[in-house]
Amino acid sequence: MIYVENKDLVIPGQILADEEYYSGRGTFKENGKICSSLMGLVSLRNKKLRVIPLKSKYVPKKGDVVIGKINDVRFSMWDVDINSPYSGILPAFEVFGREKKELNKVYDVGDVLFLRVVDVDEIKKAKLGLKGRGMGKFKGGIIVDIAPTKVPRLIGKKGSMINMIKDKTNCKIVVGQNGLVWVKGDEDMEQLTKNIIHLIEAEAHTSGLTNKIKNKLYLAIDGELPPEEVDEVEETEEEFVLEKPKLQNFKEELEQEEREAEEKKEKEDKPNIAEVIEELKRKNKNKDNSLSYGDNSNNSFILNNK
């Protein structure tokens, strides 16, 4: 027998079902009953019960990709805030190898980085590294904070949700598994993206969310709804729980942007060859006229003296 319905809000210790159901994440068994171990929403699928937490803190795991902010610079490491009760450290050797450099000249307090969790010790302290595609320091943009449990829903199946937002807003977006999201684009689009991300977080448990977000984006940007598509699939949060964000090589994109900006500046600073030639012609013409006039004067003077 089951005592709750799919998507019901439950509290820790609440009885959900008898033992003919299966106990999943966020639940435990006691005296033949399945109970909730946290406050969250019930997810029922094929007689398996899970409870998806409404809000949770990030617990670092080896291999995770995260966004972190430098809190302190020490002799041989950086202290990094990774949006977690547990601390993160970026050792100097993970950046320089055996080279010796002044740490604060590379990354300083307040810098925001895209990192990988290299290892986690027994007290959950995370050792971080920068080896991997796209790892490094962010330049510009804004940071959006969401519950880490909602990250898979923001990504969507095969990146469907996040790619739709990127394409429509033309923003660069990098998602950390610790619930921090970096967004860079036009100022208006950054704010729109921030609002959309928070909407996804708030309504992650609802079905048909992808279509709702698409409509919001089109109305905000185009002023009209998108053309209707046939057989659009309604998706629910539980379908996305195991999804993980893919690495995005934002660093290469930023470097390309910088190269393009430098090339543009060089072109602007560089004089137009055609204009330079015309200017030289004008100067030479004036010079020739001046010489011709001088020659005539001298000739007249000579003739008169004769």
Disulfide bonds with the S-S distance in Angstrom:
none
